Amino acid sequence: MGLLRAAARTAVIAGTATHVHGRVAARQQSRWAQQTAAPPAVAAPISPERDTATLIAQLKELGQLRDAGVLSEAEFEVQKARILQR
């Protein structure tokens, strides 16, 4: 009877492990599919109809914040790139 009990217990453990493995594999496959399906974000090209005056005003204000010490040089460069990529 001990051998039969051990065999049944092993079968239950193996079945549980197989079930868990299947669920984990399906979840990983779903995540990988979502990552490959989403196209990488591309910055929009600068359109000629943008308001140049607004763009210049934003850059001037950004420069003033840098000169006043509110922004570091690195922060200034990041924000300037963000404004120019719109």
C-alpha positions as CSV (number, residue, x, y, z in Angstrom):
1,M,0.0,0.0,0.0
2,G,2.9,2.4,0.7
3,L,4.2,2.0,-2.9
4,L,0.8,2.8,-4.3
5,R,0.4,5.9,-2.1
6,A,3.9,7.1,-3.1
7,A,3.0,6.7,-6.8
8,A,-0.3,8.5,-6.4
9,R,1.4,11.4,-4.5
10,T,4.1,11.7,-7.2
11,A,1.5,11.8,-9.9
12,V,-0.4,14.6,-8.1
13,I,2.8,16.6,-7.6
14,A,3.8,16.1,-11.3
15,G,0.4,17.1,-12.5
16,T,0.4,20.3,-10.4
17,A,3.9,21.2,-11.6
18,T,2.9,20.7,-15.2
19,H,-0.2,22.9,-14.7
20,V,1.8,25.7,-13.0
21,H,4.5,25.5,-15.8
22,G,1.8,25.8,-18.5
23,R,0.3,28.9,-16.9
24,V,3.7,30.6,-16.4
25,A,4.7,29.8,-20.0
26,A,1.4,31.2,-21.3
27,R,1.7,34.4,-19.3
28,Q,5.3,34.9,-20.5
29,Q,4.3,34.2,-24.1
30,S,1.5,36.8,-23.8
31,R,3.9,39.4,-22.4
32,W,6.4,38.8,-25.2
33,A,3.7,39.0,-27.8
34,Q,2.6,42.4,-26.4
35,Q,6.2,43.7,-26.4
36,T,6.8,42.7,-30.0
37,A,3.4,43.8,-31.2
38,A,3.8,47.4,-30.0
39,P,5.8,49.5,-32.4
40,P,8.5,51.6,-30.9
41,A,7.6,55.2,-30.3
42,V,9.0,57.6,-32.9
43,A,9.3,61.3,-32.4
44,A,6.9,63.2,-34.6
45,P,8.7,65.3,-37.3
46,I,8.6,69.0,-36.9
47,S,5.7,70.3,-39.0
48,P,6.2,73.5,-40.9
49,E,2.9,74.9,-39.7
50,R,4.1,75.0,-36.1
51,D,3.9,78.4,-34.4
52,T,7.5,79.6,-34.5
53,A,6.9,82.4,-32.1
54,T,5.6,80.0,-29.5
55,L,8.6,77.8,-30.0
56,I,11.0,80.7,-29.6
57,A,9.2,81.9,-26.5
58,Q,9.4,78.5,-24.8
59,L,13.1,78.3,-25.6
60,K,13.7,81.8,-24.2
61,E,11.8,80.9,-21.0
62,L,13.8,77.7,-20.7
63,G,17.0,79.7,-21.0
64,Q,15.9,82.2,-18.4
65,L,15.2,79.3,-16.0
66,R,18.7,77.9,-16.6
67,D,20.3,81.3,-16.1
68,A,18.4,81.8,-12.9
69,G,19.7,78.5,-11.6
70,V,16.4,76.8,-11.5
71,L,17.5,74.2,-14.1
72,S,20.8,72.5,-14.4
73,E,22.6,72.4,-17.7
74,A,21.5,68.7,-18.1
75,E,17.9,69.5,-17.3
76,F,18.0,72.4,-19.7
77,E,19.2,70.1,-22.6
78,V,16.6,67.5,-21.9
79,Q,13.8,70.1,-21.9
80,K,15.1,71.8,-25.0
81,A,15.2,68.5,-26.9
82,R,11.6,67.8,-25.7
83,I,10.4,71.2,-27.0
84,L,12.2,70.8,-30.3
85,Q,10.9,67.3,-31.0
86,R,7.2,68.3,-30.7
